[in-house]
Amino acid sequence: MSNQENGSLPNFILPDSLYTETIREIHSKIEQNWDSLRQSARQTAAGRALWKHVINDPLAELLAGETYLKKLYEKIKKDILNSAREVSGVIIAVRTLWFDKRIEAALNSFDGGGAQVVILGAGMDTRAYRLSCLKDSNIFEVDFPEVLQMKTTILEAAAEATNEQNMMVKSLNRVAADLREKDWLEKLQESGLKLNKNTVWVLEGILYYLSHSNAMEVLKIIANNCTFAHTVLLADFMNKQSTTMSSSNFHFYSDYPDQLLPSLGFSDVKLSQIGDPDAHFGLLHDPLNLFNKLRNLPRSLQTHPDDGTPCCRLYLLQASGEPPNQSIL
């Protein structure tokens, strides 16, 4: 049983590499210059770092930085002391594990020949360094140029300090692009993406930061290019009530993404909610925690009938696209 589950506090020790002058300077610049959208990448990394008992991501601490690690640690500490039913960061942990498992399953579903994995809004994602299932895959990370540059600089500085850091993948391409612009697919192709090659598209923690029109355009572009090769889409969606948690950051939502995706041309759509059998990973045992309570309510409800609180849901979606007259095994 994890520290978070059994009520004891996890140890909080910053890695020595975070104390190097180079990495401290980088994180200082990030805190001064990045907006909340870009900063969210560090928040996700902090979640993965502090749930290390279930997520193997040794680089997450470096990419999160001291400020975000300490903030989340204090929240976890408070939750445990207050015997909270949901401990801070658990949703990031479950989401990360769900995507990890689904990426591996998708790659295994392809009929050999390697594949491409495209991570949109990659932020501080390090799957290229930690998932062995990617060993025969070409990985493409897409994000703002300054995010990718800072990430690369931190990883290079850490590699120099430790003499360790091995990629698990066949190749890694970092593609500087803004998903709100119309040229991101073109930039991916210029970086080596082949539309006629089996591809897994990973949209983790990105769609709801986009406007409705931008998010729909991203989904349509992926759907329109599914006819050239086998495609698997993995994405998470907020419902409308979830966007009210931070209206300045969250914009796009879908109350029924399992209906939206087929309307765009995707097939074999599977929806999970946090806490479902395939989306809890032993981290959500309490039947009265927020996620389990929501799972038992109709999705059409906007407020909880017991206490009037918003029904904030996060949906995890898998969908397929394929050439005509073919199917994924």
Phi and psi in degrees as a GROMACS rama.xvg file:
@    title "Ramachandran Plot"
@    xaxis  label "Phi"
@    yaxis  label "Psi"
@TYPE xy
-74.6943  163.088  SER-2
-58.1955  -42.4483  ASN-3
-64.1275  -32.2821  GLN-4
-81.3573  -35.4766  GLU-5
-92.1292  4.63831  ASN-6
90.976  2.42801  GLY-7
-97.3132  158.149  SER-8
-85.6012  136.35  LEU-9
-69.5602  149.747  PRO-10
-66.8358  141.127  ASN-11
-123.6  99.7133  PHE-12
-129.818  119.081  ILE-13
-70.9761  137.559  LEU-14
-65.238  145.55  PRO-15
-55.1766  -34.4993  ASP-16
-64.9059  -21.2318  SER-17
-71.6976  -16.6111  LEU-18
-91.9739  -1.06952  TYR-19
-68.6875  146.487  THR-20
-60.357  -40.6032  GLU-21
-61.0514  -49.3666  THR-22
-70.1527  -36.3384  ILE-23
-61.9575  -41.8944  ARG-24
-64.088  -40.146  GLU-25
-61.9409  -47.676  ILE-26
-67.1903  -31.3433  HIS-27
-64.0211  -42.202  SER-28
-65.1295  -40.0932  LYS-29
-60.2514  -46.2745  ILE-30
-65.1279  -29.5591  GLU-31
-81.5388  -31.9767  GLN-32
-112.612  -20.6563  ASN-33
-88.5968  144.231  TRP-34
-82.7459  179.57  ASP-35
-65.0096  -31.5901  SER-36
-63.3693  -47.8259  LEU-37
-70.0869  -36.4851  ARG-38
-64.6733  -25.3315  GLN-39
-59.9899  -25.575  SER-40
-63.0843  -36.4091  ALA-41
-72.5319  -33.9629  ARG-42
-63.1243  -43.1468  GLN-43
-63.5475  -42.3562  THR-44
-62.191  -38.5276  ALA-45
-62.9183  -41.0513  ALA-46
-60.5238  -44.0888  GLY-47
-67.162  -35.4696  ARG-48
-67.9802  -42.6482  ALA-49
-85.6722  -3.89886  LEU-50
-112.175  39.6099  TRP-51
-66.0512  -17.0946  LYS-52
-69.3346  -16.4244  HIS-53
-121.708  -16.7774  VAL-54
-119.686  121.354  ILE-55
-88.995  91.3142  ASN-56
-139.912  75.33  ASP-57
-64.1593  -15.2961  PRO-58
-91.2762  -9.44413  LEU-59
-61.2473  -39.4706  ALA-60
-60.336  -42.7692  GLU-61
-63.6059  -39.2535  LEU-62
-80.0996  -24.7558  LEU-63
-75.542  -43.289  ALA-64
86.3451  159.129  GLY-65
-59.9754  -41.7055  GLU-66
-60.5117  -49.8596  THR-67
-71.6698  -33.5316  TYR-68
-62.7736  -45.9157  LEU-69
-66.7253  -40.5367  LYS-70
-59.5983  -48.2469  LYS-71
-70.3957  -37.0753  LEU-72
-59.541  -43.1575  TYR-73
-63.8118  -36.0331  GLU-74
-66.9853  -43.476  LYS-75
-62.0391  -43.7713  ILE-76
-58.8852  -46.1699  LYS-77
-63.5334  -42.2614  LYS-78
-62.1272  -42.8717  ASP-79
-67.7567  -43.0312  ILE-80
-63.4249  -30.3501  LEU-81
-93.4305  6.41853  ASN-82
53.4098  43.502  SER-83
-63.651  146.34  ALA-84
-74.2566  -25.9223  ARG-85
-124.776  125.384  GLU-86
-93.3434  137.08  VAL-87
-52.5608  137.053  SER-88
93.4936  -11.4643  GLY-89
-64.705  -33.7165  VAL-90
-67.6519  -35.8315  ILE-91
-66.5548  -40.8474  ILE-92
-61.9649  -49.1348  ALA-93
-64.0795  -44.559  VAL-94
-60.7584  -44.6063  ARG-95
-60.5242  -46.7013  THR-96
-64.8365  -38.0264  LEU-97
-61.7462  -47.711  TRP-98
-63.9279  -41.2977  PHE-99
-56.0284  -49.6063  ASP-100
-65.2928  -39.6793  LYS-101
-71.3132  -35.118  ARG-102
-62.1768  -46.9298  ILE-103
-61.2359  -44.2787  GLU-104
-64.1587  -39.6755  ALA-105
-63.6924  -44.3444  ALA-106
-63.8922  -37.0426  LEU-107
-69.5193  -22.8726  ASN-108
-78.0018  -19.352  SER-109
-76.3829  149.421  PHE-110
-87.5814  64.7574  ASP-111
69.8843  -176.392  GLY-112
82.432  10.0204  GLY-113
72.5313  178.309  GLY-114
-160.491  173.511  ALA-115
-111.417  142.53  GLN-116
-124.074  119.667  VAL-117
-109.09  120.545  VAL-118
-107.47  105.464  ILE-119
-86.0751  135.836  LEU-120
63.9525  47.2718  GLY-121
-62.7992  -31.6565  ALA-122
53.4408  -126.792  GLY-123
-98.7533  26.2853  MET-124
-62.192  137.583  ASP-125
-126.612  27.6807  THR-126
-60.5384  -28.7825  ARG-127
-63.0494  -18.8655  ALA-128
-105.166  -9.61289  TYR-129
-129.864  -11.114  ARG-130
-105.451  111.95  LEU-131
-68.2455  -21.4858  SER-132
-66.9265  -10.7691  CYS-133
-91.4627  5.38123  LEU-134
-59.9731  -27.8004  LYS-135
-105.01  13.3668  ASP-136
-109.808  151.527  SER-137
-95.7042  123.005  ASN-138
-105.505  136.418  ILE-139
-123.38  120.398  PHE-140
-105.607  123.833  GLU-141
-115.533  127.795  VAL-142
-167.327  178.719  ASP-143
-57.3827  145.323  PHE-144
-57.3182  -39.0962  PRO-145
-69.5289  -31.4887  GLU-146
-68.2167  -47.4835  VAL-147
-65.4559  -36.4615  LEU-148
-66.595  -45.856  GLN-149
-63.6353  -41.4308  MET-150
-60.4877  -47.0186  LYS-151
-61.8302  -41.6723  THR-152
-64.327  -42.799  THR-153
-63.1142  -45.4867  ILE-154
-65.4527  -37.9501  LEU-155
-66.8391  -41.4236  GLU-156
-64.4885  -39.5313  ALA-157
-67.4836  -39.0498  ALA-158
-64.1472  -38.682  ALA-159
-65.7894  -35.7914  GLU-160
-75.9257  -32.5515  ALA-161
-108.794  -16.7379  THR-162
64.7785  19.035  ASN-163
-131.524  148.504  GLU-164
150.628  99.8165  GLN-165
-118.565  132.308  ASN-166
-79.2807  146.867  MET-167
-92.4792  -5.88033  MET-168
-105.993  165.337  VAL-169
-67.5208  -42.9682  LYS-170
-156.865  153.499  SER-171
-130.368  123.226  LEU-172
-120.739  121.594  ASN-173
-97.7958  121.608  ARG-174
-114.255  113.062  VAL-175
-78.2099  114.383  ALA-176
-160.917  155.515  ALA-177
-109.244  117.951  ASP-178
-65.711  -12.6307  LEU-179
-82.3403  -10.8183  ARG-180
-96.0241  170.247  GLU-181
-95.0624  1.25477  LYS-182
-106.912  10.5904  ASP-183
-68.4186  -35.3099  TRP-184
-68.792  -39.397  LEU-185
-60.6865  -41.3124  GLU-186
-65.6944  -35.9578  LYS-187
-63.5178  -43.4565  LEU-188
-65.4391  -37.7674  GLN-189
-64.9685  -25.2506  GLU-190
-90.0818  1.4729  SER-191
115.791  -0.754487  GLY-192
-65.5956  131.375  LEU-193
-109.343  117.944  LYS-194
-70.3708  -15.2334  LEU-195
-97.5723  18.1459  ASN-196
-117.372  143.351  LYS-197
-53.4113  132.925  ASN-198
-139.57  138.295  THR-199
-108.451  123.693  VAL-200
-101.415  123.115  TRP-201
-110.968  114.898  VAL-202
-120.537  78.0406  LEU-203
-101.86  118.382  GLU-204
63.6604  36.2103  GLY-205
-127.728  -40.5148  ILE-206
-58.6067  -41.9345  LEU-207
-72.0688  -11.8044  TYR-208
-81.5561  -13.4405  TYR-209
-91.4478  159.002  LEU-210
-68.3003  165.13  SER-211
-58.628  -45.2004  HIS-212
-66.4063  -40.2556  SER-213
-66.6527  -44.1187  ASN-214
-63.4896  -43.4009  ALA-215
-64.6353  -37.5505  MET-216
-64.2096  -41.7645  GLU-217
-60.3896  -47.7433  VAL-218
-63.9844  -38.924  LEU-219
-67.0096  -39.773  LYS-220
-61.955  -43.6408  ILE-221
-64.2322  -46.0387  ILE-222
-60.9618  -40.5587  ALA-223
-69.3758  -16.8564  ASN-224
-106.174  13.5636  ASN-225
-79.0988  -12.7581  CYS-226
-79.6164  -7.2516  THR-227
-93.7241  -24.4393  PHE-228
-163.463  168.591  ALA-229
-63.3464  134.631  HIS-230
-134.339  138.623  THR-231
-123.176  127.719  VAL-232
-103.789  128.843  LEU-233
-122.58  123.415  LEU-234
-153.639  154.009  ALA-235
-115.802  144.519  ASP-236
-127.776  139.06  PHE-237
-90.7623  149.785  MET-238
-85.1471  176.154  ASN-239
-59.4641  -42.5974  LYS-240
-64.3435  -31.8612  GLN-241
-64.601  -32.7996  SER-242
-67.9872  -18.6129  THR-243
-72.9476  -13.2205  THR-244
-64.6968  -28.3569  MET-245
-156.936  82.1508  SER-246
-64.8174  -20.2785  SER-247
-78.5692  -21.9378  SER-248
-105.507  -38.3027  ASN-249
-99.6596  132.406  PHE-250
-129.245  -61.1993  HIS-251
-74.7028  140.219  PHE-252
-148.554  162.925  TYR-253
-150.576  119.824  SER-254
-73.8994  -23.6864  ASP-255
-136.099  67.6005  TYR-256
-63.8092  -22.8365  PRO-257
-72.2047  -12.9938  ASP-258
-98.8765  -31.4077  GLN-259
-64.3116  -48.1656  LEU-260
-61.9847  -44.1802  LEU-261
-60.5039  -31.9371  PRO-262
-66.9098  -19.9522  SER-263
-93.5494  -7.3326  LEU-264
114.581  -1.1141  GLY-265
-80.2153  156.157  PHE-266
-130.959  176.6  SER-267
49.8525  46.0832  ASP-268
-78.992  129.178  VAL-269
-126.018  129.675  LYS-270
-114.549  136.435  LEU-271
-130.16  154.239  SER-272
-115.815  153.988  GLN-273
-54.7292  126.322  ILE-274
104.165  -15.2491  GLY-275
-63.207  163.109  ASP-276
-53.2584  -33.3462  PRO-277
-95.534  9.74104  ASP-278
-145.558  48.9629  ALA-279
-138.697  -30.0738  HIS-280
53.4699  33.844  PHE-281
73.5344  14.1131  GLY-282
-103.584  -4.37885  LEU-283
-133.835  62.5366  LEU-284
-74.6416  -32.4183  HIS-285
-66.8475  116.69  ASP-286
-65.728  -16.2988  PRO-287
-99.3856  7.4715  LEU-288
-71.1778  163.967  ASN-289
-53.4066  -44.6066  LEU-290
-69.5706  -41.2722  PHE-291
-68.9993  -35.0316  ASN-292
-64.7473  -39.5594  LYS-293
-69.4211  -35.7388  LEU-294
-60.3861  -27.6412  ARG-295
-90.3982  2.52349  ASN-296
-105.117  149.411  LEU-297
-57.5137  139.219  PRO-298
-66.0404  -17.412  ARG-299
-74.1391  -18.2258  SER-300
-71.3865  132.793  LEU-301
-96.7313  -24.0473  GLN-302
-131.114  149.903  THR-303
-73.3571  129.474  HIS-304
-66.1864  -21.523  PRO-305
-80.1221  -40.6469  ASP-306
-131.221  -0.263124  ASP-307
75.5478  7.09748  GLY-308
-75.2961  152.343  THR-309
-62.0068  141.786  PRO-310
-86.4566  86.6492  CYS-311
-88.4423  115.279  CYS-312
-119.036  147.113  ARG-313
-120.419  119.945  LEU-314
-100.044  136.681  TYR-315
-109.058  120.988  LEU-316
-120.351  138.206  LEU-317
-122.407  136.176  GLN-318
-145.318  162.894  ALA-319
-123.541  156.376  SER-320
-142.943  147.537  GLY-321
-155.757  159.714  GLU-322
-62.9337  158.017  PRO-323
-56.8782  140.412  PRO-324
65.4197  22.7312  ASN-325
-130.907  159.241  GLN-326
-143.977  152.535  SER-327
-81.1436  131.135  ILE-328
